[in-house]
Amino acid sequence: MLRWWLLFLPYLLRVGSHGLAEGEEENYRRQIHVQFNSTYNGTTVNLLHIRAVGQKDTIHYVWSTLGAPTMLLVHTNSAESTLQLDWTKLVSSSPFQGIRIEPLSSVQHSMAVMFTRVFEYYDVNNTADFSHTAASNFYPAYKLADFVWERGDSTFNATTRTAVFRGSSASDTRLFQNGSISFRVTAFDSMGREETPPSLLHTANCSKLEFRLDGVVPRGNFSRFGIELVTLEKKGGHKRMESVRTIDDEYTPTIFEMARMVSNAQNESRAQSFMQWKMVAYGSPVARRDEALPCQYYDLQEWNRTKTLPSVVAQAFFGENLMENCTIQALNLSFGIADGDFYNKNHFLSWSSLVGMGTPPVETFSILVICIMAVALGTPVVLLLVGGLIIFIWKKKRYSDYEPIN
């Protein structure tokens, strides 16, 4: 047993010390260059460009509230690739070719995530599951492409590499008088873990998104919320949902599941891009454990191609024929727990996720769990050694007092 423990201990220390995606080095870093444009010719554009430069490649993130809030991710095999913007096209009714990556031949993978609608429904049975909720119990959805978005100048922080896009409904001003829907974006240059719950583990290959519903007046006493996001990538890509079970540790107690949406090339298993989140949201800004709310995702659905895609950024990059040339899918998320508190309690909801390139970060044993396992496995070994030592000393003393009879 002692031999087994000595062999197992280095493994525990190794997996507990890092949770990197396969093939990445623990100290791998990227140079982060951030550029933010709030307006163009009096039009609020709120376009954030994050250029994460590696040794031989670059990840470009483009966030904007032109149309529906959208994140565009482009991975290139060049450390010199650049983003080219045609502002005249971007703010026009035909934004196609308004966003380009040069050189075009360096582009390895591209995808977009659009946040299109926020759902509010009357959870009459307190199930926190809107897949079984009657259509008549849904209030009109908030279409984020129709929102009025504040200029992000005051929220942009170059030191922390964060920006906040905050908006409100143009038609429901009374409900948004003291409230807003916002998206907080954070760029990372290395491996680490967020200090605030849900304490997501990240690498230099991803950025963080936090969705917040703060101070918005609910339209009923038993309101719950959900969000629709739409993903887009060129045809030939394969997107799948995965549910990964994790151990319970000090970072997010009681949360045992991680959800991820992974994109990879057809007939290949290696991930090209991903979106990953813990299955938890929070019902207060403090994000205490007792305010944790489970979140639920539903099946990926093909986008209704008769509907106009409400994202200027996606149209600008993928082109006029994106409906024919791209795979477009929608995913719904809902927040809350059956028989739990409704949104009315605190008028607050937050949910966080990671978006990045390559294989998602993998959660492993935390230091706390390693210590617990060390105590649990080590204590029997120590007792066995101490017991054996006592028996050995006792026997030695017993036979040392024996005198043979002549």
C-alpha positions as CSV (number, residue, x, y, z in Angstrom):
1,M,0.0,0.0,0.0
2,L,2.9,2.4,0.8
3,R,4.4,1.7,-2.6
4,W,1.1,2.4,-4.3
5,W,0.7,5.7,-2.4
6,L,4.2,6.9,-3.4
7,L,3.4,6.2,-7.0
8,F,0.1,7.9,-6.9
9,L,1.2,11.1,-5.1
10,P,3.3,12.6,-8.0
11,Y,0.3,12.1,-10.3
12,L,-2.0,14.0,-7.9
13,L,0.5,16.8,-7.7
14,R,0.9,17.0,-11.4
15,V,-2.7,17.1,-12.4
16,G,-3.5,19.5,-9.5
17,S,-0.9,21.9,-10.6
18,H,-2.3,22.6,-14.0
19,G,-5.5,22.2,-16.1
20,L,-4.2,23.0,-19.5
21,A,-5.6,21.9,-22.8
22,E,-3.7,19.1,-24.4
23,G,-0.5,20.2,-26.1
24,E,-0.2,23.5,-24.3
25,E,2.7,24.6,-22.0
26,E,1.8,25.9,-18.5
27,N,3.8,29.1,-19.0
28,Y,2.6,29.8,-22.5
29,R,1.8,33.5,-23.0
30,R,0.4,35.7,-25.7
31,Q,0.9,39.4,-26.4
32,I,-2.4,41.2,-26.1
33,H,-3.2,44.2,-28.2
34,V,-6.5,45.9,-27.6
35,Q,-8.2,48.6,-29.7
36,F,-11.7,50.0,-28.9
37,N,-13.8,52.2,-31.1
38,S,-17.0,53.7,-29.6
39,T,-18.4,55.7,-32.5
40,Y,-18.0,56.4,-36.2
41,N,-19.5,59.5,-37.7
42,G,-21.9,59.9,-34.8
43,T,-23.0,56.2,-34.9
44,T,-22.4,54.1,-31.8
45,V,-20.5,51.1,-33.0
46,N,-18.7,49.8,-29.8
47,L,-16.2,47.7,-31.7
48,L,-13.5,46.0,-29.6
49,H,-10.6,44.2,-31.3
50,I,-8.4,41.9,-29.2
51,R,-5.3,40.7,-31.0
52,A,-3.7,37.8,-29.1
53,V,-0.3,37.2,-30.7
54,G,1.5,33.9,-30.1
55,Q,4.9,32.6,-31.3
56,K,3.6,31.5,-34.7
57,D,-0.1,32.4,-34.7
58,T,-2.7,35.0,-33.8
59,I,-6.2,34.9,-32.4
60,H,-8.4,37.8,-33.4
61,Y,-11.5,38.6,-31.3
62,V,-13.9,41.2,-32.6
63,W,-16.8,42.2,-30.2
64,S,-19.4,44.7,-31.3
65,T,-23.0,45.8,-30.7
66,L,-23.6,46.7,-34.3
67,G,-26.9,44.8,-34.6
68,A,-27.1,41.9,-32.1
69,P,-24.1,41.7,-29.8
70,T,-21.6,39.5,-31.5
71,M,-18.2,37.9,-31.0
72,L,-16.1,37.0,-34.0
73,L,-13.2,34.7,-33.5
74,V,-10.5,34.2,-36.2
75,H,-7.4,32.1,-35.8
76,T,-4.5,32.6,-38.2
77,N,-1.2,30.8,-38.6
78,S,0.7,34.1,-38.7
79,A,2.0,36.3,-35.9
80,E,1.7,39.2,-38.3
81,S,-1.9,38.9,-39.4
82,T,-4.0,42.1,-39.1
83,L,-7.6,43.2,-39.0
84,Q,-8.9,45.5,-41.7
85,L,-12.1,47.5,-41.2
86,D,-14.1,49.3,-43.8
87,W,-16.2,51.7,-41.6
88,T,-18.2,53.0,-44.5
89,K,-19.5,49.5,-45.3
90,L,-19.9,48.5,-41.6
91,V,-22.4,51.3,-40.8
92,S,-24.2,50.9,-44.1
93,S,-27.2,48.7,-44.9
94,S,-24.8,46.4,-46.8
95,P,-21.9,45.7,-44.4
96,F,-20.5,42.8,-46.5
97,Q,-16.7,42.7,-46.7
98,G,-16.5,45.4,-44.0
99,I,-14.2,43.1,-41.9
100,R,-11.2,41.3,-43.4
101,I,-8.1,39.5,-42.1
102,E,-4.9,40.1,-43.9
103,P,-3.3,38.0,-45.3
104,L,-6.5,36.0,-46.1
105,S,-4.4,32.8,-46.7
106,S,-3.4,32.8,-43.0
107,V,-6.9,32.2,-41.7
108,Q,-7.2,28.7,-40.3
109,H,-10.6,28.9,-38.6
110,S,-13.3,31.4,-38.0
111,M,-16.6,31.4,-36.1
112,A,-19.1,33.9,-34.7
113,V,-21.4,33.8,-31.6
114,M,-24.4,36.2,-31.7
115,F,-26.6,36.9,-28.7
116,T,-29.9,37.5,-30.3
117,R,-32.7,37.3,-27.7
118,V,-33.4,37.4,-24.0
119,F,-36.5,35.4,-23.0
120,E,-38.7,36.1,-20.0
121,Y,-41.5,33.7,-19.1
122,Y,-44.0,33.1,-16.3
123,D,-42.8,29.9,-14.6
124,V,-46.3,28.9,-13.5
125,N,-45.2,25.5,-12.2
126,N,-41.8,26.7,-10.8
127,T,-39.9,24.1,-12.8
128,A,-37.1,26.4,-14.2
129,D,-37.4,24.5,-17.5
130,F,-38.9,26.5,-20.4
131,S,-38.9,23.6,-22.8
132,H,-42.2,22.5,-21.2
133,T,-43.6,26.0,-20.7
134,A,-46.6,26.9,-22.8
135,A,-46.0,29.6,-25.5
136,S,-48.7,31.7,-23.9
137,N,-46.6,32.0,-20.7
138,F,-43.7,33.7,-22.6
139,Y,-43.6,37.5,-22.6
140,P,-42.4,39.1,-25.9
141,A,-38.6,38.4,-26.1
142,Y,-36.1,41.2,-25.9
143,K,-34.4,41.4,-29.3
144,L,-31.0,42.6,-28.6
145,A,-30.4,43.9,-32.1
146,D,-33.1,46.6,-31.3
147,F,-31.4,47.7,-28.1
148,V,-29.8,51.1,-27.5
149,W,-26.2,50.5,-26.5
150,E,-24.2,53.0,-24.4
151,R,-20.8,54.1,-25.6
152,G,-18.2,51.9,-24.0
153,D,-15.5,54.6,-23.5
154,S,-16.1,54.8,-19.8
155,T,-16.1,51.0,-19.2
156,F,-13.0,50.2,-21.3
157,N,-10.0,49.4,-19.2
158,A,-6.7,48.8,-21.1
159,T,-4.9,47.7,-18.0
160,T,-7.2,44.9,-17.1
161,R,-8.1,44.3,-20.8
162,T,-11.9,44.5,-20.1
163,A,-14.8,46.2,-21.7
164,V,-18.5,46.4,-20.9
165,F,-21.3,46.7,-23.5
166,R,-24.4,47.9,-21.7
167,G,-27.8,48.4,-23.4
168,S,-31.5,48.9,-22.8
169,S,-34.7,48.3,-24.7
170,A,-35.7,51.3,-26.8
171,S,-39.4,50.3,-26.6
172,D,-39.7,49.2,-22.9
173,T,-38.0,52.2,-21.3
174,R,-40.1,52.0,-18.1
175,L,-38.7,48.4,-17.4
176,F,-35.2,49.6,-18.1
177,Q,-35.4,52.9,-16.3
178,N,-32.9,51.7,-13.7
179,G,-31.7,48.5,-15.3
180,S,-29.7,47.1,-18.2
181,I,-28.5,44.1,-20.1
182,S,-24.8,44.0,-20.4
183,F,-21.9,41.9,-21.7
184,R,-18.5,42.2,-20.0
185,V,-15.5,40.9,-22.0
186,T,-12.1,40.0,-20.6
187,A,-8.9,39.1,-22.6
188,F,-6.2,36.8,-21.1
189,D,-2.5,36.6,-21.9
190,S,-1.7,33.4,-19.9
191,M,-3.1,30.6,-17.9
192,G,-5.0,31.4,-14.7
193,R,-8.3,31.3,-12.9
194,E,-10.8,34.0,-12.3
195,E,-11.0,35.1,-8.7
196,T,-14.8,35.7,-8.8
197,P,-17.2,32.8,-9.0
198,P,-17.6,30.7,-11.0
199,S,-13.8,30.9,-11.0
200,L,-13.4,29.7,-14.6
201,L,-10.0,28.2,-15.5
202,H,-8.6,29.9,-18.6
203,T,-5.6,29.8,-20.9
204,A,-4.0,32.3,-23.2
205,N,-6.2,30.8,-26.0
206,C,-9.5,32.1,-24.8
207,S,-11.4,35.2,-23.5
208,K,-14.2,35.5,-21.0
209,L,-17.8,36.7,-21.5
210,E,-20.1,37.6,-18.6
211,F,-23.8,38.2,-19.3
212,R,-25.7,40.4,-16.8
213,L,-29.3,41.2,-16.3
214,D,-29.2,44.0,-13.7
215,G,-32.1,46.0,-12.3
216,V,-34.5,45.3,-15.2
217,V,-38.1,45.3,-13.9
218,P,-39.7,41.9,-14.5
219,R,-43.1,41.7,-16.2
220,G,-44.5,39.3,-13.7
221,N,-44.1,38.1,-10.1
222,F,-42.9,34.7,-11.2
223,S,-40.5,35.6,-14.0
224,R,-37.5,33.5,-15.1
225,F,-35.1,34.3,-17.9
226,G,-33.3,32.6,-20.7
227,I,-31.0,33.6,-23.5
228,E,-30.7,32.6,-27.2
229,L,-27.3,32.5,-28.8
230,V,-26.6,31.8,-32.5
231,T,-23.3,30.3,-33.8
232,L,-22.0,30.6,-37.3
233,E,-19.1,29.0,-39.1
234,K,-18.3,28.0,-42.7
235,K,-19.8,24.8,-43.9
236,G,-17.6,21.7,-43.3
237,G,-17.3,22.4,-39.7
238,H,-18.9,20.1,-37.1
239,K,-20.4,21.5,-33.9
240,R,-21.3,19.3,-30.9
241,M,-22.5,19.8,-27.4
242,E,-20.6,18.0,-24.6
243,S,-21.3,17.6,-20.9
244,V,-18.2,17.1,-18.7
245,R,-18.5,15.9,-15.1
246,T,-16.1,17.6,-12.7
247,I,-15.2,17.0,-9.1
248,D,-16.6,19.3,-6.3
249,D,-13.9,21.6,-5.0
250,E,-13.4,25.0,-3.4
251,Y,-13.8,27.0,-6.6
252,T,-17.4,26.3,-7.3
253,P,-18.9,24.1,-4.5
254,T,-21.8,21.8,-5.5
255,I,-21.3,22.3,-9.2
256,F,-20.4,19.0,-10.9
257,E,-21.0,19.7,-14.6
258,M,-19.2,21.7,-17.3
259,A,-20.9,22.3,-20.6
260,R,-19.1,23.1,-23.8
261,M,-19.9,23.7,-27.4
262,V,-17.0,22.5,-29.6
263,S,-16.4,23.1,-33.3
264,N,-14.0,20.9,-35.3
265,A,-13.3,20.2,-38.9
266,Q,-15.4,17.4,-40.5
267,N,-13.9,13.9,-39.8
268,E,-11.4,15.4,-37.3
269,S,-11.6,15.1,-33.5
270,R,-9.3,18.0,-32.6
271,A,-11.3,21.1,-31.6
272,Q,-10.8,24.2,-33.6
273,S,-12.8,26.5,-31.3
274,F,-15.1,26.2,-28.3
275,M,-17.5,27.9,-25.9
276,Q,-17.4,26.6,-22.4
277,W,-19.2,27.3,-19.1
278,K,-20.0,25.9,-15.7
279,M,-23.6,24.9,-15.2
280,V,-24.3,27.8,-12.8
281,A,-25.5,31.4,-12.8
282,Y,-25.8,33.8,-9.9
283,G,-28.8,35.7,-8.6
284,S,-26.9,38.5,-6.9
285,P,-23.8,40.6,-7.7
286,V,-21.9,39.1,-4.7
287,A,-22.2,35.7,-6.4
288,R,-22.5,33.9,-3.0
289,R,-23.0,30.1,-2.9
290,D,-26.5,30.5,-1.6
291,E,-27.3,32.6,-4.6
292,A,-26.1,30.1,-7.2
293,L,-28.7,29.1,-9.8
294,P,-28.3,26.1,-12.0
295,C,-28.4,26.8,-15.7
296,Q,-29.7,24.5,-18.4
297,Y,-29.0,24.2,-22.1
298,Y,-31.2,22.8,-24.7
299,D,-30.6,21.0,-28.0
300,L,-28.8,22.8,-30.8
301,Q,-31.3,23.8,-33.5
302,E,-30.8,24.8,-37.1
303,W,-31.3,28.5,-37.7
304,N,-34.4,29.4,-39.6
305,R,-32.9,30.6,-42.8
306,T,-36.0,32.6,-43.8
307,K,-35.1,35.0,-40.9
308,T,-32.6,37.8,-41.3
309,L,-29.4,37.3,-39.4
310,P,-29.3,40.2,-36.9
311,S,-25.5,40.5,-36.7
312,V,-23.6,43.2,-38.7
313,V,-20.2,41.7,-37.7
314,A,-21.1,38.2,-39.0
315,Q,-22.4,39.7,-42.3
316,A,-19.4,41.9,-42.7
317,F,-16.9,39.0,-42.3
318,F,-18.6,36.0,-43.8
319,G,-20.1,37.8,-46.8
320,E,-23.3,38.2,-48.6
321,N,-23.9,34.5,-49.2
322,L,-23.4,33.4,-45.7
323,M,-26.8,31.8,-45.5
324,E,-25.7,29.3,-48.2
325,N,-22.0,29.0,-47.3
326,C,-22.2,28.7,-43.5
327,T,-23.6,26.4,-40.8
328,I,-25.9,28.4,-38.5
329,Q,-27.3,27.0,-35.3
330,A,-29.1,28.3,-32.3
331,L,-28.8,27.3,-28.7
332,N,-31.0,28.3,-25.8
333,L,-30.0,28.6,-22.1
334,S,-32.3,29.0,-19.1
335,F,-31.5,30.0,-15.5
336,G,-33.0,29.0,-12.2
337,I,-33.8,26.0,-10.0
338,A,-37.1,24.2,-9.6
339,D,-39.0,25.4,-6.5
340,G,-36.3,28.1,-6.0
341,D,-36.4,31.9,-5.9
342,F,-37.5,33.9,-8.9
343,Y,-35.7,36.8,-10.5
344,N,-37.9,39.2,-8.5
345,K,-35.9,38.5,-5.3
346,N,-32.8,40.5,-6.3
347,H,-33.5,41.8,-9.8
348,F,-30.2,40.4,-10.9
349,L,-28.8,37.5,-13.0
350,S,-25.2,36.8,-14.2
351,W,-23.7,34.0,-16.2
352,S,-20.1,33.5,-17.5
353,S,-18.5,31.6,-20.2
354,L,-15.2,31.2,-22.1
355,V,-14.8,31.5,-25.8
356,G,-11.5,30.4,-27.4
357,M,-9.4,28.5,-29.9
358,G,-8.4,24.8,-29.7
359,T,-9.1,22.4,-26.9
360,P,-11.1,23.8,-23.9
361,P,-9.2,24.0,-20.6
362,V,-9.7,20.9,-18.5
363,E,-10.7,21.1,-14.8
364,T,-8.6,18.8,-12.5
365,F,-7.9,18.2,-8.9
366,S,-7.6,21.4,-6.8
367,I,-5.1,21.8,-4.0
368,L,-7.9,21.4,-1.5
369,V,-9.0,18.1,-3.0
370,I,-5.4,16.9,-3.2
371,C,-4.9,17.6,0.5
372,I,-8.1,15.8,1.4
373,M,-7.1,12.8,-0.7
374,A,-3.6,12.9,0.8
375,V,-5.0,12.8,4.3
376,A,-7.6,10.1,3.4
377,L,-5.1,7.9,1.7
378,G,-2.1,8.8,3.8
379,T,-3.6,8.3,7.3
380,P,-4.1,4.5,6.9
381,V,-0.5,4.2,5.7
382,V,0.9,6.2,8.6
383,L,-1.2,4.1,11.1
384,L,0.1,0.9,9.4
385,L,3.7,2.0,9.7
386,V,3.3,3.2,13.3
387,G,1.5,-0.1,14.3
388,G,4.2,-2.2,12.6
389,L,6.9,-0.3,14.3
390,I,5.3,-0.7,17.8
391,I,4.8,-4.5,17.2
392,F,8.5,-4.8,16.1
393,I,9.8,-2.9,19.1
394,W,7.6,-4.9,21.5
395,K,8.7,-8.3,20.1
396,K,12.3,-7.3,20.1
397,K,12.1,-6.2,23.7
398,R,10.2,-9.4,24.7
399,Y,12.8,-11.8,23.2
400,S,15.8,-9.7,24.5
401,D,14.8,-10.6,28.1
402,Y,14.8,-14.3,27.5
403,E,17.5,-16.4,29.3
404,P,18.0,-20.0,28.2
405,I,18.1,-22.8,30.8
406,N,21.4,-24.7,31.0
